Amino acid sequence: MKKHVLLYKKLSPALLARLENEVEVTYIDDPASDSLARLREALPQAHGLLGASLKLDAALLDLAPQLEAVASVSVGVDNYDIADLSRRGVKLTNTPDVLTETTADTGFALVLATARRVVELATWVRAGQWTASVGPKHFGTDVHGKTLGIIGMGRIGEALAQRGHFGFNMPVIYHSHSAKPAVDQRFGARHCALDELLREADFICLTLPLTKETTGLIGAREFELMGEDSIFINISRGKVVDEQALIRALQTGQIRAAGLDVFEREPVQTDSPLLALDNVVATPHIGSATHETREAMARCAVDNLLAALRGERPQNLVNP
């Protein structure tokens, strides 16, 4: 008898057929909407869950006594109580690696867009305000040769360092739990304390996961350590940053600009002061949002889930 999977993310026809070949599938269109009731009704029969952006709390898990595995189509797992899943004997998997390069592309796109004021000046041109040669009032700042500071030197941090070092001749400094000799050697990088990085870097990029330790890591004190020409980039998680402190730093000119793909609340509120600032480039959490990468992530999640339901060890097991 086939095991039962609740799917709450649309898959390509090929991936859906592959999943249905091994398990019974119930598709929940949008578990955050009216379909939540349908999800609740189906949970008692579920052996596996596959999707993203659903917060699995204890109340939902209590409805799924047969649950064996959760395959998250994401690299971040802050929506899950990992300890609780482990206590219940439920395997949690994610999809690292496949989104590394795409997310690093997004991060460097934000570096370039903020430094050269791309969005601001493109809007200015569209509004018909370009009537003469641009002067210092509209100048940006160079990227090549500037110091790239990366907070969190995991896979995405390394991919960002590669782009900065080899593509733009940027000195790379980074802060992480420990030094990484291979990173130091490959990119001529230097491990340093957080405060030192904040003082020295021209571009400060967050690429670390959201944990109890990293929540609110960057606040008023940290923005005060940055220089007035600093550009702040966040492609990690919004709650790593005190958003009100960031807004004040941008409004007062404490830092030059910010490129943000993540926010404390998503979607970002339409009345957020961030959206009224010319020195902010805001994107809607598009770090991995390409057709190729999202398909690769979904394929990885299907592989993980099917392996777990067969009793095998999934390649990307979060809670071994």
Secondary structure as UniProt FT lines:
FT   STRAND          3..7
FT   HELIX           13..22
FT   STRAND          23..27
FT   TURN            31..35
FT   HELIX           36..42
FT   HELIX           43..45
FT   STRAND          48..51
FT   HELIX           58..62
FT   TURN            65..66
FT   STRAND          69..72
FT   TURN            78..79
FT   HELIX           82..87
FT   TURN            88..89
FT   STRAND          91..93
FT   TURN            98..99
FT   HELIX           100..115
FT   TURN            116..117
FT   HELIX           118..126
FT   TURN            127..128
FT   HELIX           136..138
FT   TURN            144..145
FT   STRAND          148..151
FT   HELIX           155..162
FT   HELIX           163..167
FT   STRAND          172..175
FT   HELIX           181..187
FT   STRAND          190..191
FT   HELIX           194..200
FT   STRAND          203..206
FT   TURN            212..216
FT   HELIX           220..225
FT   TURN            228..229
FT   STRAND          231..234
FT   HELIX           238..240
FT   HELIX           243..251
FT   TURN            252..253
FT   STRAND          257..260
FT   TURN            270..271
FT   HELIX           273..276
FT   TURN            278..279
FT   STRAND          280..282
FT   TURN            287..288
FT   HELIX           291..309
FT   TURN            310..311
FT   TURN            315..316
//
